[in-house]
């Protein structure tokens, strides 16, 4: 079924139940359904057609949640964009997916306007929330005005193999790639995850992760699927305020990334059981160190802790059942329900326990491919064990134990995971090389106890007066905040291979772990 049907069905069954809680507004299922239907009708009236791509360029707000379901109801495909995305990257995405519309916020309109100018897509339909003074920014339609008319059903004729989502992820070339997910993909992933998490309709899930990050996005999708309640926060910058929110709302589910876990464990004033309503915590993006797992279990004795592994191309791959934590705290578990995960060598043959190889995933949640990028798609989706299928080669190295539990070994490519986000070093290097005072630069990930990995730049200067602060300011102007280097080291030359190419591997070997 198409995913918006979960919202429509839950609104019919319990319209008055709270669906969404944000800092500015609480919405029940009836209101979310009605507002998204009104916006869907407005989008169609503005020219959005079935299978068009519509960008949702917002932070975590109620308008973003409404926009996602409105786009689905219009028969279109939503593409969530991180609110810290800069104009040049936004322009690339607008052009790459041939976006028909952008739904955004007043504070982000300068970025949208700049991106339109760079991409030449000045005629794209843009709707913006109002500024604090109530004025709609120049160049945008009023978002609130789109919600004012009565909603009529939109007969788009779509089916569940239509694209529901196009989510852009960093790639080794430095250009983001659009991961194509159908309604059927999202249905399968959300059903599997809510099954092993043992989610219930009375769950109240708190999400501080960006909706542009698939882990954060799925908190919304899973809550709506279940008929549960989502508490949507903008960040984890003030943990005590989040803890108070958990207590106020009686939150039962709390998704984490390792950065958040490290922040919690550095706080000295927390007593075990201080958040008694929590029934479960989950972690993905990078593995939690076993000592962190042990300390989290001490702090949250009444909550199940799920260690998980996934990637945008299939949402989730594995999970470790909480009852296995004591036996194998370093494992990311077994395949999620209705999924098969196995490890192969370079020839695609399965390897025995204890031998490292590439993780391969079979399942109905595997992406359809990368948007208009056949070469990248063919690298990731390859013929499977059966003649009718293709399976996902993750690019990550794993091994299994004798019981079949999986352990992450390393990444085959250069992608750096920091703060739960994937960063392509090439994209950062492109920005560094644009600075006139930089002759050469290479970017690597450095192990960091809080970030997972910190972005480090090794730089050869052509301007000896250039400082590390100058470089960080330059990067801040051109990159999302999680992509800005935390470490800058100056070198007289960069490590190179025998053929004269800069070696990222050798550069990484010269770096010390972050303190």
C-alpha positions, 0 to 999 in steps of 0.5 A, a space after each residue: 500500500 502507499 504509505 500515506 494510507 497509514 495516516 489516513 487510516 489512523 486519522 479515521 480510527 482515532 482522529 483525536 489522538 495526539 500524533 505530533 508534538 513540537 515546540 510550537 504546536 501539538 497536532 492530533 491525527 485528524 489535524 495532521 491528516 486534514 492539513 496535509 490534505 489541504 497542502 496536497 491539493 494546493 501543491 497540485 493546483 500549483 502544478 505538482 504532478 504525479 511522480 514529481 520531486 518536491 524538496 522539503 528544506 526545513 528543520 524539525 518542525 510541524 510544517 516539515 511533517 505535514 509537507 512530507 505527507 502532503 507530497 505523498 498525497 499529491 502522488 509526488 516524491 518527497 526529498 528531505 534536505 538538511 537545513 544546514 545545506 548551503 546554496 551550491 549543494 542545494 542548487 545541485 540537488 534541485 537540478 539533479 532531481 529536476 525539482 518541481 517545488 520547494 517547501 521551506 522556512 523564511 529563515 532559509 529563503 536566502 539559501 533557496 534564492 541563491 540556489 535558484 540563481 546558481 541552478 537557473 531554476 528561477 521558475 520553480 514553485 517555492 512556498 515558505 513559512 512566514 517570517 517572525 513579522 508575519 511577512 512572506 519572504 520575497 520570491 515565495 508563496 505563503 505556506 500558511 495560505 496553502 493550508 487555508 482552503 478546504 481539501 479535496 481528494 487528489 486522484 493521482 492514481 499512484 501505486 506502491 511501486 511509485 517513488 515515495 522518497 528521494 534522499 540524498 547521501 554523500 558519495 565517494 565522488 563528492 557529489 551527493 547521490 539520490 537514493 530511490 525508495 518506493 512506498 513498498 520499500 518504506 512499508 517493508 522497512 518500517 514494518 520490520 523495524 517496528 516489529 523488532 523494537 516491539 513498538 506499540 500504538 501507545 508509544 511516545 517517541 522522542 526524536 532530536 535527529 534531523 528529518 533529513 537524516 533517514 534515522 530521524 525521518 523514520 521516527 516520523 514514518 514509524 510513529 504514523 504507521 503505528 498510530 503512535 505519538 512523535 515528540 519532535 525536537 530540533 537538536 540535542 544541544 541542551 540535554 537537560 531540556 530534552 530530559 525534562 521533555 521526556 519526563 513531561 510527555 512520558 516518552 517511551 522510545 528514545 533513538 540515539 546516535 553515538 555522539 548523543 550517547 557520549 554526551 549523556 555519559 559525560 554528564 555527572 549528575 545523572 542517577 540510574 533510572 532518572 527517566 523511568 518512562 523509557 521502554 527502549 533506546 536504540 543506536 545506529 549510525 556507528 557502533 557503540 563501544 562496549 563500555 558505553 553500552 554497559 554504562 547506558 544500561 546502568 543509567 536506563 535499567 528499565 529500558 531495552 537497548 538496541 544496537 543496530 546497523 544500517 545505511 540509507 540504501 536499505 534503511 536498516 540491515 541488522 539489530 542485536 536483540 537486547 538479551 544478547 548484549 551480555 554475550 556479544 556487546 561488540 556485535 551489531 546482531 542479526 538481520 532484521 525481520 524479513 531480511 537476509 544478511 551475509 558476508 562474501 569475498 571479492 568473488 561474491 562467495 560466502 565466507 566462513 565465520 571469523 573471516 572478513 568480507 563485504 556485507 550483502 543485504 537481501 530484502 524488500 527494503 533495498 533501494 531501487 537504485 541511485 537517481 539517474 546514476 546507473 554506474 553507481 547503482 550497478 556497483 551497489 546492486 548486483 545479481 543475487 543468489 537467485 536469477 530474478 533479483 539484485 542484492 545490495 553490496 554495502 561496501 562495508 566489511 563484516 565478519 560473523 561468529 559461529 552463531 551467525 552474529 555480525 561484527 563490523 570490521 571497517 569501511 571499504 570506501 572513504 566515507 567518514 561517519 561523524 555525528 551520525 552523518 556520512 561525509 565524503 572527503 572529496 566534497 570537503 577537499 573541493 571546498 578546501 581547494 577553492 581557497 586561494 591560500 591552499 596548495 594541497 589538501 586531503 581530508 581524513 577521519 580521526 577516531 573521536 570519543 564523542 563524534 565517532 570520527 572527527 573531520 581532519 584536514 591536512 593542508 599545504 599552504 601557498 599563503 603562509 599567513 593562513 591560519 587554521 581559523 581562516 580555513 574553518 571559517 572558509 569551510 563554514 561558509 560553504 559546507 554543512 556544519 557536520 562537514 566542517 573540519 574539526 582539526 586542521 594540520 599544516 604540512 610541508 607536503 602530503 603523503 603520496 603513493 609511488 605514482 605521485 597521488 596523494 594517499 588518504 590511507 597514508 595521511 590517516 596513518 599519520 594522525 593521532 586519535 582526537 582527545 
